Structures are given as C-alpha cells and as structure tokens.
Amino acid sequence: MADPRFTLHPVPGTATGPYGITAGPDGALWATLVHAGAVLRLHPGGEHAVHPLGAPGSGPSVITAGPDGALWFTRMRDHRIGRITPGGDLTDHGLEPGCAPFGITAGPDGALWFTETRSGRIGRITVEGQVSAFPLPVADAFPAFITAGADGALWFTLNRAAALGRVTCGGEVTLHPLPRPDAAPVGIAAGPDGALWFTDIAAGLIGRLRPDGTITEYPLDDPGSRPHAVVAGSDGGCWYTEWGTGRLGRITPDGRITGYALPAVGTSGAPGAPGAPEVCDAAHATAPEPHGLAFGPDGALYVALEAGAVARFAP
C-alpha cells in the first residue's frame, strides 16, 4: 500500500532526469533536469514550469539559492555555471574547458563556491561572474558536493580520495582523511548539531565529522543502498537519499536511523503524452533513483527522482 505521506509530482516529457533541488526565494522549489538540459520550477501546490537552457546536453546538476535572489547551478557536461531568476531569465558563465563542475553552494563571503570534478579544483564565482579556482593537494580526487560550514569555511567531499576537504574564503585548502581507505563520500551538509554529515556511496553509510575532528560512521541496513545526497532538517536530524534502494532516510545526532520507501515512477501510454512519467502499480514500476533533496517553504521534504518526478514527503 502506498505511503500517504508521499505525493508524486511527475515532470512532463521523456528522459528529463530531475537531479538537484533547492528552495528558492519565491516560495517554489527549483530542480535541475539533467537529461533534458532544463530547470524546473515547482510550486508546493503542484503548478510547474520548465525552463530549457538551450543546450540539451549541458547536464545541469546541483542547484542552490544565491545571495542575489537568483538560483545558481552547475552545468557539468558543457563546463558552465548557470543562473536563473525567479522570473525565468537565464544567463551562464563559462569555465575552463573540461573541468566538469558539479556541487555548488552559497558561501559566507557573498560568492558561490563549486567543485570541479575533473580538474581537481574548488571554484568561486561572484554574482558579477568573476571566477577564481583553488587547486587541491591530491590528484584525481573527484570533488563532489560542497556546503558552507558553521566555521565560516566551505567543506566538500573527495569521492576518489577517501577524504573530506575544507577551503577557507581565502583559498587555503586542508584535507581530512576518512577511516576507510576505500571510502567514496558524495553528499555533505552542515548539521543542526554543528557537525558535518556526509554520505559514503561505496560503503553504504552515513558519516559525521565533529568540530573536534572526530569521525563517526553509521552503517545502513543495506550496504548496497548507495546513499547520495544529505540535507539538514529543522527537526534536529539529517535526511538523505538512498539511490541504490530507492529510499529516503533520516538520522538523528545520536545515530538512530529511520527509512522510508519512495514511490515508484512509471510511464503512461495516454494519447498526447507518450512516455510521460506517472504514479504506477508495481507491475509497471521504475526505480525512483533519488538524488537531491530539499525542504520547501511548506515544511515538507522534496526529493528529485531521476526516473522523472519530484516526490513530496510530509514527515
């Protein structure tokens, strides 16, 4: 039986791929459509609008609210940073060819900070479009998500270097190795407890880095769950997505874990909408493939499902 706490908002079109999601200053949710090369605006009431970028293969990935009242996002496949206003006006800024930006967040200095997965650098872009970059002290580290920490610095995951990284607003970089040499951290968020929380997609666990440098690992029930993104909640816990098992999870500061199965997404054969995603029965289910998640202005949690929908969860 379907969990009544979930509401599914299908995205029109085929192979759209909702991926990153964030709350905007206009009371709506904004999501990247990684396969369609577009950005989605979703009102909590269900009304939506799709804004094509004019570059279907650009691979918009992670999106965040900027200090200028606009939404900023990475375009991983054509190596650009995009910007969209709540009114739908689009601009973009070119980066070094081949750098493949992925994570992005607003920094305490009024700029946007992002990761360059292939060039191994942390980038900074001002709202005026001035770009600078800071190299990492390790090669082929694949920096992924990035977040602003409570200490005034930016923290990021190094997916191929089994470490977390820290960069000051002045560009000083330090690394914090994780206990497992084969760790593959992806998502990271500053928790309400003052710690950094991260996902380890390879080991199937959630990690916590305390301000004193202590790292604690919390294994999930399924080692193949492949936890992806994580976000802090106003309820004192952190919420995360399990890409491999199609689940949503919550972890408390003392490590108590609760999981919720996300609704499946299918395809419709309705005339005029071939291939459009919809809620479906188990016989026609498609794994939801959850990635980014964000709390909306209505207090609900919204999850981007790469299978073609945004799920709303009312805890």
C-alpha positions as CSV (number, residue, x, y, z in Angstrom):
1,M,0.0,0.0,0.0
2,A,1.3,3.5,-0.9
3,D,2.6,5.6,1.9
4,P,0.1,8.5,2.2
5,R,2.8,10.9,3.3
6,F,4.2,10.9,-0.2
7,T,2.8,12.9,-3.1
8,L,4.4,12.4,-6.5
9,H,4.8,15.3,-9.0
10,P,5.6,13.8,-12.4
11,V,7.7,16.0,-14.7
12,P,6.3,16.3,-18.2
13,G,8.4,14.9,-21.1
14,T,10.6,11.9,-21.5
15,A,14.0,11.3,-20.0
16,T,14.0,14.6,-18.1
17,G,16.0,13.4,-15.1
18,P,15.3,15.5,-12.0
19,Y,18.6,15.6,-10.2
20,G,19.4,18.6,-7.9
21,I,16.8,20.6,-6.0
22,T,16.6,23.6,-3.7
23,A,14.1,26.0,-2.2
24,G,14.0,29.4,-4.0
25,P,13.3,32.8,-2.6
26,D,10.0,32.9,-4.4
27,G,8.4,30.1,-2.3
28,A,8.9,27.5,-5.0
29,L,11.2,24.5,-5.4
30,W,13.8,24.6,-8.2
31,A,15.2,21.4,-9.7
32,T,17.7,20.6,-12.5
33,L,16.6,18.3,-15.3
34,V,20.0,16.7,-16.0
35,H,18.9,14.7,-19.1
36,A,16.7,17.4,-20.7
37,G,19.1,20.3,-20.2
38,A,16.5,22.4,-18.3
39,V,15.5,23.8,-15.0
40,L,12.1,23.0,-13.3
41,R,10.2,25.4,-11.1
42,L,7.7,23.6,-8.9
43,H,5.2,25.4,-6.6
44,P,4.3,23.4,-3.5
45,G,0.7,23.4,-4.8
46,G,1.8,21.4,-7.8
47,E,2.0,24.0,-10.5
48,H,5.2,23.8,-12.5
49,A,7.1,25.4,-15.4
50,V,10.1,24.0,-17.3
51,H,12.8,26.4,-18.5
52,P,15.0,24.9,-21.3
53,L,18.6,26.1,-21.2
54,G,19.0,26.0,-25.0
55,A,21.7,23.3,-24.5
56,P,20.1,19.8,-24.2
57,G,23.4,18.1,-23.5
58,S,24.6,20.6,-20.8
59,G,23.9,18.3,-17.9
60,P,22.6,20.7,-15.2
61,S,23.4,19.0,-11.9
62,V,23.4,20.7,-8.5
63,I,21.4,23.9,-7.8
64,T,21.4,26.4,-4.9
65,A,19.9,29.7,-4.0
66,G,22.3,32.6,-4.4
67,P,22.8,35.7,-2.3
68,D,21.4,37.8,-5.2
69,G,17.9,36.4,-5.2
70,A,18.6,34.1,-8.2
71,L,19.2,30.3,-8.5
72,W,22.7,29.1,-9.5
73,F,23.5,25.7,-10.9
74,T,26.3,23.7,-12.4
75,R,26.3,22.5,-16.0
76,M,28.6,19.5,-15.7
77,R,28.7,18.4,-19.3
78,D,29.4,21.8,-21.0
79,H,31.5,23.2,-18.2
80,R,29.5,26.3,-17.2
81,I,27.8,27.9,-14.3
82,G,24.1,28.8,-14.9
83,R,21.9,31.4,-13.3
84,I,18.2,31.7,-13.4
85,T,16.0,34.4,-11.8
86,P,12.6,33.6,-10.2
87,G,11.1,35.2,-13.3
88,G,12.9,32.7,-15.6
89,D,15.7,34.9,-17.0
90,L,18.7,32.8,-17.8
91,T,22.4,33.6,-18.0
92,D,25.6,31.4,-17.8
93,H,29.3,31.8,-17.3
94,G,31.9,29.7,-19.0
95,L,34.6,27.9,-17.1
96,E,37.9,26.1,-18.1
97,P,37.1,23.5,-20.7
98,G,36.8,20.0,-19.3
99,C,36.6,21.0,-15.7
100,A,33.1,19.4,-15.2
101,P,31.6,21.4,-12.3
102,F,29.2,19.5,-10.0
103,G,28.5,20.7,-6.5
104,I,27.6,24.4,-5.7
105,T,26.7,26.3,-2.6
106,A,26.4,29.9,-1.4
107,G,29.4,31.0,0.7
108,P,29.6,33.3,3.7
109,D,31.5,35.8,1.6
110,G,28.6,36.6,-0.8
111,A,30.0,34.4,-3.6
112,L,29.1,30.9,-5.0
113,W,31.5,28.1,-4.4
114,F,31.6,25.0,-6.6
115,T,33.6,21.8,-7.3
116,E,35.4,20.9,-10.5
117,T,35.3,17.1,-10.7
118,R,37.8,16.6,-13.5
119,S,40.3,19.4,-12.9
120,G,40.5,18.8,-9.2
121,R,39.9,22.3,-8.1
122,I,37.4,24.3,-5.9
123,G,35.9,27.2,-7.8
124,R,34.5,30.5,-6.7
125,I,32.2,32.8,-8.7
126,T,31.0,36.2,-7.7
127,V,27.4,37.3,-8.5
128,E,29.0,39.5,-11.2
129,G,30.6,36.5,-12.8
130,Q,34.2,36.7,-11.8
131,V,35.7,33.2,-11.5
132,S,38.7,32.0,-9.5
133,A,39.8,28.5,-8.6
134,F,41.9,26.8,-6.0
135,P,43.8,23.5,-6.7
136,L,43.6,20.5,-4.4
137,P,46.7,18.9,-3.0
138,V,45.8,15.5,-4.3
139,A,45.3,14.4,-7.9
140,D,42.2,12.6,-9.3
141,A,40.2,13.3,-6.1
142,F,36.9,14.0,-7.8
143,P,35.4,16.7,-5.5
144,A,31.7,16.2,-5.4
145,F,29.2,18.1,-3.2
146,I,30.1,21.3,-1.3
147,T,28.5,23.1,1.7
148,A,29.1,26.0,3.9
149,G,30.2,25.0,7.4
150,A,29.4,26.6,10.7
151,D,33.1,27.6,11.0
152,G,32.9,30.1,8.1
153,A,34.7,27.8,5.6
154,L,33.4,25.6,2.8
155,W,33.5,21.8,3.1
156,F,33.4,19.3,0.3
157,T,33.7,15.6,-0.3
158,L,36.5,13.9,-2.3
159,N,34.9,10.9,-3.8
160,R,38.1,9.2,-5.1
161,A,40.4,10.3,-2.3
162,A,38.5,8.9,0.7
163,A,38.5,12.3,2.4
164,L,36.6,15.5,3.2
165,G,38.1,18.8,2.3
166,R,37.9,22.3,3.8
167,V,38.7,25.5,2.0
168,T,38.7,29.0,3.6
169,C,37.3,32.0,1.8
170,G,40.9,33.0,1.3
171,G,41.6,29.7,-0.6
172,E,43.5,27.7,1.9
173,V,42.8,24.0,1.5
174,T,43.1,21.2,4.0
175,L,42.1,17.6,3.8
176,H,40.6,15.3,6.4
177,P,41.1,11.6,5.6
178,L,38.2,9.2,6.4
179,P,38.7,6.0,8.4
180,R,38.1,3.7,5.4
181,P,40.8,3.8,2.7
182,D,38.1,2.7,0.1
183,A,35.6,5.3,1.2
184,A,33.7,7.2,-1.5
185,P,32.0,10.2,0.0
186,V,29.4,12.1,-2.1
187,G,26.9,14.3,-0.3
188,I,27.7,16.6,2.6
189,A,25.7,19.0,4.8
190,A,26.2,21.1,7.9
191,G,24.0,19.6,10.5
192,P,22.0,21.4,13.2
193,D,24.4,19.9,15.8
194,G,27.4,21.8,14.4
195,A,28.9,18.8,12.8
196,L,29.4,17.9,9.1
197,W,27.3,15.0,7.9
198,F,28.2,13.0,4.7
199,T,27.2,10.0,2.7
200,D,29.6,7.2,1.7
201,I,28.1,5.7,-1.5
202,A,30.6,2.8,-1.6
203,A,30.3,1.6,1.9
204,G,26.6,2.3,2.4
205,L,26.9,4.5,5.4
206,I,26.3,8.0,6.8
207,G,29.3,9.7,8.4
208,R,29.6,12.6,10.9
209,L,32.6,14.8,11.4
210,R,32.5,16.7,14.6
211,P,34.2,20.1,15.1
212,D,36.9,18.4,17.2
213,G,37.8,16.2,14.2
214,T,36.2,13.0,15.4
215,I,34.6,10.9,12.7
216,T,31.7,8.5,13.4
217,E,30.3,6.1,10.9
218,Y,26.7,4.8,10.9
219,P,26.3,1.8,8.5
220,L,22.9,1.5,6.8
221,D,21.0,-1.8,6.8
222,D,21.8,-2.4,3.2
223,P,25.5,-2.0,2.2
224,G,24.3,-1.6,-1.4
225,S,22.0,1.3,-0.6
226,R,24.3,3.8,-2.2
227,P,23.4,6.9,-0.2
228,H,23.8,10.0,-2.3
229,A,22.7,13.5,-1.0
230,V,22.1,14.7,2.5
231,V,20.4,17.8,4.0
232,A,19.9,19.1,7.5
233,G,16.3,19.2,8.8
234,S,14.7,21.6,11.2
235,D,13.7,18.6,13.3
236,G,17.3,18.2,14.6
237,G,18.1,15.3,12.3
238,C,19.6,15.0,8.8
239,W,17.8,13.4,5.8
240,Y,19.4,11.6,2.9
241,T,18.6,9.7,-0.2
242,E,19.5,6.1,-1.0
243,W,20.0,5.9,-4.7
244,G,20.5,2.1,-4.8
245,T,17.4,1.1,-2.8
246,G,15.1,3.9,-3.8
247,R,14.6,5.1,-0.2
248,L,14.6,8.2,1.9
249,G,16.3,8.1,5.3
250,R,16.6,10.2,8.5
251,I,19.4,10.1,11.0
252,T,19.4,11.7,14.4
253,P,22.6,13.2,16.0
254,D,22.9,10.0,18.1
255,G,22.8,7.8,15.1
256,R,19.2,6.5,15.1
257,I,18.1,5.7,11.6
258,T,14.6,5.6,10.0
259,G,13.9,4.7,6.4
260,Y,11.0,5.3,4.0
261,A,10.4,3.6,0.7
262,L,9.9,6.2,-2.1
263,P,7.0,5.8,-4.5
264,A,7.8,4.1,-7.9
265,V,7.5,6.0,-11.1
266,G,6.2,4.5,-14.4
267,T,5.3,5.5,-17.9
268,S,1.9,6.3,-19.3
269,G,0.5,5.3,-22.7
270,A,-2.0,8.1,-22.6
271,P,-2.6,9.8,-26.0
272,G,-0.7,13.0,-26.3
273,A,1.7,12.2,-23.6
274,P,3.7,9.2,-24.7
275,G,6.3,8.2,-22.1
276,A,5.3,10.8,-19.6
277,P,6.0,9.7,-16.0
278,E,3.2,8.9,-13.6
279,V,2.4,7.0,-10.4
280,C,2.1,3.4,-11.3
281,D,1.5,-0.1,-9.9
282,A,4.3,-2.4,-9.0
283,A,4.0,-4.4,-12.3
284,H,5.0,-1.3,-14.2
285,A,7.3,0.3,-11.7
286,T,10.5,2.1,-12.4
287,A,13.1,2.5,-9.6
288,P,12.8,6.2,-8.5
289,E,16.5,6.9,-8.4
290,P,16.5,9.6,-5.8
291,H,19.3,12.2,-5.8
292,G,18.9,15.7,-4.4
293,L,16.5,16.7,-1.6
294,A,15.4,20.0,0.0
295,F,12.9,21.3,2.4
296,G,10.2,23.5,1.0
297,P,8.5,26.6,2.4
298,D,5.6,24.4,3.5
299,G,7.8,22.3,5.8
300,A,7.7,19.3,3.5
301,L,10.7,17.5,2.1
302,Y,11.1,17.4,-1.7
303,V,13.2,14.7,-3.4
304,A,14.3,14.8,-7.0
305,L,13.8,11.4,-8.7
306,E,15.8,10.8,-11.8
307,A,13.2,8.5,-13.1
308,G,11.1,11.5,-13.9
309,A,9.3,13.1,-10.9
310,V,9.7,15.1,-7.7
311,A,8.4,13.4,-4.5
312,R,6.9,15.5,-1.7
313,F,7.2,13.9,1.8
314,A,5.2,15.3,4.7
315,P,7.0,13.9,7.8
